[in-house]
């Protein structure tokens, strides 16, 4: 794949900003030249393009990363987050974009991988101008990137983006909130993990430590509760916890205590990097399977889970329902077809576990192998017909 870096901007008063200058270096003194090597970051995972855009009239600061367009246009949500630095925002965007490539590949979708981040306080009420600026940014990429909602954004925000570009999904009255479909895919993934471990897919009587009771976590809790699972849950928002406790008979614990809960399944459904040097040793579970992106702080933590005998459902495989949902909107699928497609995550995970067992590798490597095989095959087909 090529790895050019491009920057995109709007007409005055917005300013087109090179991505290299958008990435800051923690500890840099005012006026000191940054040490971040942008092109090395792009080359590390073969990203095709990164675009940074600044609009002083709205305070919009956005980054769009395109990892791959081999299988189709890059699709990935817009994350609105208060990052500690511009470099942290860029690195997160690049990691998430790569994850979307692999997620689309293993789900059998004709989409590439991309992601965008808006840097700032996502609680701001001044959303229209901000998201219309983001829409202009998306439009400048001429269809190479399609966006949708993500952490810190909503379907209403997507409507503002739609005023400036057609390259947006997850709109009100169409596919809308992807959370129910994402949760259903995770639910099917939990059943696949149970079948792989125990020979039975039933979750009845299983204990689940649920980290994150937001939209996806809540819908997942409802599904596993209906099957007879016991839930211990946590979230930084007490109201979210209260809802799951009241509606699903869950037991609540403090956020950090969730790693010490003895359970069959740990289901991370909040932010990423929750499997790290500290937590991987504290877990008292058989399975790690949840909706969060980038659950492993580093790949080696997947190796540590393997050594501890803990079955890990690679995050971009099990949480692919959201991407499937917005793909359904792009192609005009009925909601039932999207849900059915998300249900196929069950079979995909079993295939991943089969590859891992046959080749003696951790499940995260097996998932990568499955994705890379499809990408390479399609790339070869395209080269042969040029």
Buried (B, 14 or more C-beta within 10 A) or exposed (E): BEBEBBBBBBEEEBEBBBBBBBBBBEEBEEEEEBEBEBBEBBEEBEBBBBBBBBBEEBBBBBBBBBBBBBBBBBBBBBBBBEBEBBBBBBBBBBBBBBBBBBBBBBBBBEBBBBBBBBBBEBEEEEBBBBBBBBBBBBBBBEEBBBBBBBBBBBBEBBBBBBEBBEBBBBBEEBBBBBBBBBBBBBBBBBBBBBBBBEEEBEBEEBBBBBBBBBBBBBBBBBBBBEBEBBBBBBBEEEEBBBBBBEEBEBBBBEEEEBBEBEBBBBBBBBBBBBBBEEBBEEBEBBBBBBBBBBBBBEEEBBBBBBEEEBBBBBBBBBBBBBBBBBBBBBEEBEBEEBBEBBBBBBEBBBBBBEBBEEEEBBBBBBBBBBBBEBBEEBBEEEEEEE
